[in-house]
Amino acid sequence: MSDKKSADSGFPGIAFATLPATGETIAIRYDEHIYYRVQTSKTAEELNAMYGVSQALARNVLERVLSSWETAVLKPENRAA
């Protein structure tokens, strides 16, 4: 998995989240309609910190993947620095 930023500068190449339904840690790659389960002892927050992904941006990416990347709009305050 790449940690490079995507062509859309508002999203990282990858972000991590906790799947609300199961509590599993997942990886979300930019503009994919699926997520990947991650087997790790680290939390999504720890993984995002390693990749420089803010909590707000991680929430936004999770919302987008759960809604098939169609309905959520990236808010300016959630953009990566």
Helices and strands as residue ranges (DSSP letters): E 14-18, E 25-29, E 36-37, H 44-51, H 55-66, G 76-78
